[in-house]
Amino acid sequence: MDPLALVVSGALAVIALALAWPVPVVFARADWPTHAPARALLLWQAIALAGGLSMIGALVALGLGLVGLHPVWGGVAYGAALGFALHLLGHLAATVVSVARQRRRHHALLELLSSPHPTRARTRVLDDGAPVAYCLPHGIGSLTVLSRGLLESLGPAELAAVIAHERAHVEQRHDLLLVAFRAWRSALPWFPIAARAEQEVTVLVELLADDRARREAPDAVLARAILAVAERRPDAREAPDPSRRASERVRRLVPETRAH
Amino acid sequence: MASLGQLERTVMDALWESEAPLTAYDVIDRITATDERRPAATTVLTVLTRLERKGFVASDRSVRPHHYRPLASRADHMAELMHEVLGDADDRRAVLERFVGGVSPDDAATLRRLLTAEG
């Protein structure tokens, strides 16, 4: 038995537990991420990565500590470490493949059903009355899609803000983050923090993209664009984002609350 | 020269507009009437094969020349696309990033107040 390995294992287990529960709960309730979404995204990645690695590390160290004393239990700990690592990597691979397949299909549909924007590169126009704007990450061929309804309901300034927002998603590769956190959640469906992390990351990338749009357009213009799209949704009954952070997106644009 | 993607769209539109299955030559006749340039038969056959591989077109190879028909209507595909865009399925969030998803009534009211205040 190696006492040092057992101490290390215990310390890593404490870190893993802290990262699995109290740390993310406190973090998700904090206000500062609304104003510093880039830092918050980095912290979520660090929590997820460090949480997974310390969990695996704790099991490996446990195996190391036990293997001299009790080879069978040592082997079980090693096996659990390997199994957990493979479980996480397997879900990551499956999510990457499934998302890529859906994007390929969506891309093919867009090629048939939308037309190229007359002046903007990598932008397609969808002949639909609902005002929608989105980007479809697709390796180097990412597309921004605008609907006819959107072009009709927004002025040039609002449209520029929407496009800056979508371009930020593409350029900052937010799709990689969303896929990674989606995979983490699908690997740990019984773990509420994984779902919480995915929700937070989904909103934080919107805040980040908004920040980019706010550099190119006044807050009121972005607010007008958000309202125009939100109000003319064909299925307005869609549930708002469950995260409290989603409201922050709107509140950030309102002067009184922005002051503090 | 039209890009392959553009040609795919034109060919698919011709198939959607036609009541009956079309051969590659029928397709060329129809898309040339509206588009002047007459694409080569091999090009159109390549496009049809690509569309078939992507699951948009089915071919009847028991007759010569082969006949091609769309697997679903334009409206069906449009519905599929919009469902994916507007749908609230969890998967959607990872596949594409939409400008605005749901905004709660409270938040919409906040925005409206802001915009009236700023006139």
Interface residues (C-beta under 8 A of the other chain):
Chain A: T95 S98 V99 Q102 R103 H106 A108 L109 L110 E111 L112 L113 S115 P116 L126 D128 A130 V132 A133 Y134 C135 L136 P137 V145 V162 H165 E166 H169 H174 D175 L178 V179 R182 T202 V205 A209 A220 A223 R224 A225 I226 L227 V229 A230 E231 R233 P234 D235 E238 A239 P240 D241 A246 S247 R249 V250 R251 L253 V254 P255
Chain B: G5 Q6 E8 R9 M12 K54 F56 R74 H77 M78 E80 L81 M82 E84 V85 L86 D88 D90 D91 R93 A94 V95 L96 E97 R98 F99 V100 G101 G102 V103 S104 D106 D107 A108 T110 L111 R112 R113 L114 L115 E118
